[in-house]
Amino acid sequence: MVRQHTSRGPAPHGHVTLAQVAQRAGVSAQSVSNALNNPDRLAPETRKRILAAVEELGYEPNLSARALRNRSSSLIAFKMRPSRPDKASLLMDDFLYVLNAAAVEAGYHLILCHAEDGPAGEIKAYRDLLKKTSIDAFVLAETHHNDDRVAALRSWGVPFASFGRSWDGDDSLAWVDVDGRAGTRAATDHVAAQGHTRIGHIGWLAESELGQDRREGWLDACRERDLETDLQAAVVDSLEAGCQAAHRMLDASRPATALVCASDTLALGVMRALHERGLRPGVDVAITGYDDSPTAALVSPGLTTLRQPIDEVGRQLIQAIDNLMAGDPRQPQHVLLEPELVVRGSSLPGPRTHTS
């Protein structure tokens, strides 16, 4: 006759069963399940006794079995794009880290998706991933007008939330975004407060909704002060483009004395242009960027820029996914966060030999 092992103390790792926990706590297996998954169904003392048995025995729930029962994999997919050597910002690298941390904390796992460039390639990658892997939800980034990814995921009935608002005014889309308009307005207000009246803007091409949003903040601040808005450029996001745009604005008959840029990459290009002309950032021409890239604090003088609250973006996106997964009937989550102006020497008058 085989005797059941009843000695107290932890069982070998990975071999403790739900039934053993139930026996130790003197309850049913269903009560143990409720203690772990639906604690409000139990009396506080009963749940406390069960959790003590769980800890004592070293019980770890079988997440795979739970996923099968709930038809849930706890996997969230995100398409990662490669970093570019000509861009200063590592924003999406930081975003990936905080998104993964927030997902793990909420009980999910992040899976990265590789896709060819363009919406069609991304949609194909999503479809292939869904065929091969049980994905609970997707996180999108870099939203735009008439976003085909949104239509595709909706047609497949897959939950998703986006880092970036709906530029089509779609209230049914769950999104988290950073207020670029408020950010560039704050940067423009800052350089205007230093006495600048010829404030130019170097932004992205017209097809970039995000770029247009940031440009509007510069326009708002200039119009409020009755400042001219003739000094503006829409260029690709590269050091060289920022440099050339700066040269054009500094060659104008009434040249810029301050340049507000849509990215740190463009702002660093402006700094290069000033160096080529023997001018000093901050002292001769004020410069602001956007994204607070690692380089912003390393150059001399340090680059005044806008820091996005990426940690909060990640947490809010996972919360939005969690709400969708739970079937929350409320309006999908819309969160617009404000960036923080980080003032350094590139926008301040007077000689600067180090970053603040």
C-alpha positions as CSV (number, residue, x, y, z in Angstrom):
1,M,0.0,0.0,0.0
2,V,1.3,3.4,-0.9
3,R,1.1,5.9,1.9
4,Q,0.4,9.6,1.1
5,H,3.2,11.9,2.2
6,T,1.8,14.1,5.0
7,S,4.9,15.6,6.6
8,R,4.9,19.3,7.0
9,G,7.3,21.6,5.2
10,P,7.7,22.6,1.5
11,A,7.4,19.9,-1.1
12,P,10.0,19.6,-3.9
13,H,9.9,22.7,-6.2
14,G,7.4,22.3,-9.0
15,H,5.6,19.3,-7.5
16,V,3.0,20.9,-5.2
17,T,-0.6,20.5,-6.4
18,L,-3.7,22.4,-5.7
19,A,-5.1,19.4,-3.9
20,Q,-2.1,19.4,-1.5
21,V,-2.7,23.0,-0.7
22,A,-6.3,22.3,-0.1
23,Q,-5.5,19.4,2.2
24,R,-3.0,21.5,4.2
25,A,-5.5,24.4,4.6
26,G,-8.4,22.1,5.3
27,V,-10.5,23.4,2.5
28,S,-11.7,22.3,-1.0
29,A,-9.6,22.7,-4.1
30,Q,-12.2,25.2,-5.4
31,S,-11.6,27.4,-2.3
32,V,-7.9,27.4,-3.1
33,S,-8.6,28.5,-6.6
34,N,-10.9,31.2,-5.3
35,A,-8.3,32.5,-2.9
36,L,-5.9,32.9,-5.8
37,N,-8.3,34.1,-8.5
38,N,-11.5,35.4,-6.9
39,P,-10.5,36.4,-3.3
40,D,-13.8,38.3,-2.7
41,R,-15.7,35.0,-2.7
42,L,-14.0,33.9,0.5
43,A,-14.1,35.0,4.1
44,P,-10.9,36.9,5.0
45,E,-9.8,34.3,7.6
46,T,-10.3,31.5,5.1
47,R,-8.3,33.2,2.5
48,K,-5.5,34.0,5.0
49,R,-5.3,30.4,6.0
50,I,-5.1,29.3,2.3
51,L,-2.4,31.8,1.4
52,A,-0.4,30.7,4.4
53,A,-0.5,27.1,3.1
54,V,0.4,28.3,-0.4
55,E,3.5,30.1,1.0
56,E,4.4,27.2,3.3
57,L,4.3,24.6,0.5
58,G,5.8,26.8,-2.2
59,Y,2.8,26.3,-4.5
60,E,3.0,28.0,-7.9
61,P,-0.1,28.1,-10.1
62,N,0.0,26.4,-13.4
63,L,-0.3,29.4,-15.7
64,S,-0.5,27.3,-18.8
65,A,-3.5,25.4,-17.5
66,R,-5.1,28.6,-16.5
67,A,-4.6,30.1,-19.9
68,L,-6.2,27.1,-21.5
69,R,-9.2,27.3,-19.2
70,N,-9.6,31.1,-19.7
71,R,-8.7,31.0,-23.4
72,S,-6.1,33.6,-22.5
73,S,-2.3,33.5,-23.2
74,S,-1.5,36.7,-21.3
75,L,0.6,37.7,-24.3
76,I,0.7,41.3,-25.6
77,A,2.3,41.9,-29.0
78,F,4.2,45.0,-30.0
79,K,6.0,45.8,-33.3
80,M,9.5,47.1,-32.7
81,R,11.2,49.2,-35.3
82,P,15.0,49.4,-35.4
83,S,16.9,52.4,-34.1
84,R,18.4,54.8,-36.7
85,P,22.0,55.8,-36.5
86,D,21.1,59.4,-37.6
87,K,18.6,59.9,-34.8
88,A,19.5,61.1,-31.3
89,S,16.3,59.9,-29.5
90,L,16.1,56.4,-28.0
91,L,12.5,57.1,-27.0
92,M,11.1,53.9,-28.4
93,D,13.8,51.8,-26.7
94,D,12.9,53.4,-23.4
95,F,9.2,52.8,-24.2
96,L,9.8,49.1,-24.9
97,Y,11.5,48.7,-21.5
98,V,8.7,50.4,-19.5
99,L,6.0,48.7,-21.5
100,N,7.5,45.3,-20.7
101,A,7.9,46.2,-17.0
102,A,4.3,47.4,-16.8
103,A,3.0,44.3,-18.6
104,V,4.9,41.9,-16.2
105,E,3.6,43.8,-13.2
106,A,0.1,43.3,-14.5
107,G,0.6,39.6,-15.2
108,Y,1.2,39.8,-18.9
109,H,4.2,39.1,-21.1
110,L,5.3,41.2,-24.1
111,I,6.2,39.6,-27.4
112,L,8.0,41.5,-30.1
113,C,6.8,41.4,-33.6
114,H,9.1,42.0,-36.7
115,A,7.5,43.5,-39.8
116,E,8.5,45.0,-43.1
117,D,8.2,48.7,-43.5
118,G,4.8,50.2,-44.0
119,P,1.3,49.4,-42.8
120,A,0.8,46.5,-45.2
121,G,3.9,44.7,-43.9
122,E,2.9,45.4,-40.3
123,I,-0.7,44.0,-40.8
124,K,0.7,40.9,-42.5
125,A,3.1,40.4,-39.5
126,Y,0.1,40.7,-37.1
127,R,-1.9,38.2,-39.1
128,D,1.0,35.7,-39.3
129,L,1.5,36.1,-35.5
130,L,-2.1,35.4,-34.7
131,K,-2.0,32.2,-36.8
132,K,1.0,30.9,-35.0
133,T,0.6,32.2,-31.5
134,S,-2.2,32.9,-29.1
135,I,-2.0,36.7,-28.7
136,D,-4.4,38.4,-26.3
137,A,-3.9,42.0,-27.4
138,F,-1.7,44.4,-29.4
139,V,-0.1,47.7,-28.6
140,L,0.3,50.1,-31.6
141,A,2.6,53.1,-31.9
142,E,2.9,56.0,-34.2
143,T,-0.8,56.3,-35.1
144,H,-1.9,58.3,-38.2
145,H,-5.0,59.3,-40.2
146,N,-6.9,56.4,-41.7
147,D,-4.7,53.9,-39.9
148,D,-5.2,50.5,-41.6
149,R,-3.8,48.7,-38.6
150,V,-6.8,49.8,-36.6
151,A,-9.3,48.6,-39.2
152,A,-7.5,45.2,-39.5
153,L,-7.4,44.5,-35.7
154,R,-11.0,45.5,-35.3
155,S,-12.0,43.2,-38.2
156,W,-10.3,40.3,-36.4
157,G,-11.8,41.1,-33.1
158,V,-8.5,41.5,-31.3
159,P,-8.2,44.0,-28.4
160,F,-5.6,46.8,-28.8
161,A,-4.5,50.2,-27.5
162,S,-2.2,52.7,-29.0
163,F,0.7,55.0,-28.0
164,G,-0.7,57.9,-30.0
165,R,-4.2,59.3,-30.2
166,S,-6.7,58.8,-32.9
167,W,-6.1,61.5,-35.5
168,D,-9.5,60.7,-37.0
169,G,-11.4,61.6,-33.8
170,D,-12.3,57.9,-33.2
171,D,-13.6,57.9,-29.6
172,S,-13.8,54.1,-29.6
173,L,-10.0,53.7,-29.8
174,A,-8.2,53.3,-26.5
175,W,-5.1,55.4,-26.5
176,V,-2.4,57.1,-24.4
177,D,-0.5,60.1,-25.8
178,V,1.8,63.0,-24.9
179,D,0.6,66.5,-25.6
180,G,3.2,67.7,-28.2
181,R,1.3,70.9,-28.7
182,A,1.6,71.8,-25.0
183,G,5.3,70.9,-25.1
184,T,6.4,73.1,-28.0
185,R,4.2,75.9,-26.6
186,A,6.1,75.7,-23.3
187,A,9.4,75.7,-25.1
188,T,8.4,78.7,-27.2
189,D,7.1,80.5,-24.0
190,H,10.5,79.8,-22.4
191,V,12.6,81.3,-25.2
192,A,10.3,84.3,-25.5
193,A,10.7,84.9,-21.8
194,Q,14.5,85.3,-22.5
195,G,13.6,88.3,-24.8
196,H,13.6,86.5,-28.2
197,T,11.1,87.8,-30.8
198,R,12.5,86.1,-33.9
199,I,11.6,82.6,-33.0
200,G,11.8,80.0,-35.8
201,H,10.4,76.4,-35.8
202,I,12.1,73.4,-37.4
203,G,9.6,70.6,-37.6
204,W,8.7,67.4,-39.5
205,L,7.1,67.0,-42.9
206,A,3.5,67.8,-43.4
207,E,2.4,64.1,-43.5
208,S,3.4,63.7,-39.8
209,E,0.4,64.3,-37.6
210,L,2.7,64.3,-34.6
211,G,4.9,66.9,-36.2
212,Q,1.9,69.1,-37.1
213,D,0.7,68.9,-33.5
214,R,4.1,70.1,-32.2
215,R,4.1,72.9,-34.8
216,E,0.8,74.1,-33.5
217,G,2.2,74.7,-30.1
218,W,4.9,77.0,-31.5
219,L,2.2,78.8,-33.5
220,D,0.0,79.2,-30.5
221,A,2.7,80.9,-28.4
222,C,3.9,83.2,-31.2
223,R,0.4,84.3,-32.1
224,E,-0.4,85.0,-28.5
225,R,2.6,87.5,-28.5
226,D,1.9,88.9,-32.0
227,L,5.2,87.5,-33.2
228,E,5.9,86.7,-36.8
229,T,5.7,83.1,-37.9
230,D,7.6,83.3,-41.2
231,L,10.6,81.4,-40.0
232,Q,9.5,77.8,-40.2
233,A,10.7,74.6,-42.0
234,A,9.3,71.2,-42.5
235,V,12.1,68.6,-43.0
236,V,12.9,65.0,-42.5
237,D,14.1,64.1,-39.0
238,S,17.8,64.0,-39.4
239,L,20.9,66.0,-38.2
240,E,21.7,67.2,-41.7
241,A,18.2,68.4,-42.3
242,G,18.2,70.3,-39.0
243,C,21.6,71.8,-39.9
244,Q,20.6,73.0,-43.3
245,A,17.3,74.5,-42.1
246,A,19.1,76.4,-39.4
247,H,21.5,77.9,-42.0
248,R,18.6,79.1,-44.1
249,M,16.9,80.8,-41.1
250,L,20.2,82.4,-40.0
251,D,20.8,83.7,-43.5
252,A,17.4,85.4,-43.6
253,S,17.3,89.2,-43.8
254,R,16.0,89.2,-40.3
255,P,17.5,86.1,-38.9
256,A,16.2,83.8,-36.1
257,T,17.6,84.4,-32.6
258,A,15.8,81.3,-31.3
259,L,14.9,78.0,-32.9
260,V,12.3,75.6,-31.4
261,C,12.7,72.1,-32.9
262,A,10.4,69.1,-33.1
263,S,13.1,66.7,-32.0
264,D,16.5,66.5,-30.4
265,T,17.9,65.2,-33.6
266,L,16.9,68.4,-35.4
267,A,18.1,70.5,-32.5
268,L,21.5,68.8,-32.6
269,G,21.7,69.6,-36.3
270,V,21.0,73.3,-35.4
271,M,23.9,73.1,-32.9
272,R,26.2,71.9,-35.7
273,A,25.1,74.8,-37.9
274,L,25.9,77.3,-35.1
275,H,29.4,75.7,-34.7
276,E,30.0,76.0,-38.4
277,R,29.2,79.7,-38.2
278,G,31.2,80.4,-35.0
279,L,28.0,81.1,-33.0
280,R,27.2,79.9,-29.5
281,P,24.1,78.1,-28.5
282,G,22.2,80.0,-25.9
283,V,24.4,83.1,-26.0
284,D,23.9,83.9,-29.7
285,V,20.9,81.7,-30.7
286,A,18.6,79.9,-28.3
287,I,17.8,76.2,-29.2
288,T,15.2,73.8,-27.8
289,G,14.6,70.1,-28.8
290,Y,12.1,67.5,-27.9
291,D,12.4,64.0,-26.3
292,D,15.3,64.5,-23.8
293,S,17.6,62.0,-25.6
294,P,20.7,60.9,-23.7
295,T,22.8,63.2,-25.9
296,A,20.8,66.2,-24.7
297,A,22.5,66.1,-21.3
298,L,26.0,65.3,-22.7
299,V,26.6,68.1,-25.3
300,S,28.0,71.4,-24.2
301,P,26.0,73.5,-23.5
302,G,23.3,71.0,-22.6
303,L,20.3,71.0,-24.8
304,T,17.0,72.4,-23.5
305,T,14.3,69.9,-24.4
306,L,11.0,68.2,-23.5
307,R,10.9,65.0,-21.5
308,Q,8.0,62.7,-22.2
309,P,6.5,60.8,-19.2
310,I,7.2,57.4,-20.8
311,D,6.9,55.4,-17.5
312,E,3.3,56.7,-17.2
313,V,2.6,56.0,-20.8
314,G,3.6,52.4,-20.4
315,R,1.5,51.9,-17.2
316,Q,-1.6,53.6,-18.7
317,L,-1.4,51.5,-21.9
318,I,-1.3,48.2,-20.0
319,Q,-4.2,49.4,-17.8
320,A,-6.1,50.2,-21.0
321,I,-5.4,46.6,-22.3
322,D,-6.4,45.1,-19.0
323,N,-9.7,47.0,-19.1
324,L,-10.4,45.8,-22.6
325,M,-9.5,42.2,-21.6
326,A,-11.8,42.4,-18.6
327,G,-14.7,43.6,-20.9
328,D,-15.0,46.9,-19.1
329,P,-18.1,48.5,-20.5
330,R,-16.9,52.1,-19.9
331,Q,-15.7,54.4,-22.6
332,P,-12.2,53.3,-23.9
333,Q,-9.4,54.9,-22.1
334,H,-8.1,58.3,-23.5
335,V,-5.1,59.7,-21.6
336,L,-3.2,62.8,-22.7
337,L,-0.1,63.5,-20.7
338,E,2.0,66.7,-20.6
339,P,5.8,66.6,-21.2
340,E,8.2,68.3,-18.9
341,L,10.4,71.2,-20.1
342,V,14.0,70.5,-19.1
343,V,16.0,73.7,-19.2
344,R,19.7,73.6,-20.0
345,G,22.3,76.0,-21.4
346,S,21.3,75.9,-25.0
347,S,18.3,78.3,-24.4
348,L,19.8,80.5,-21.8
349,P,21.8,83.8,-22.3
350,G,25.3,84.1,-21.0
351,P,28.3,81.8,-21.3
352,R,27.6,78.1,-20.5
353,T,30.4,75.6,-20.0
354,H,28.4,72.7,-18.6
355,T,24.9,71.3,-18.5
356,S,22.6,72.3,-15.7
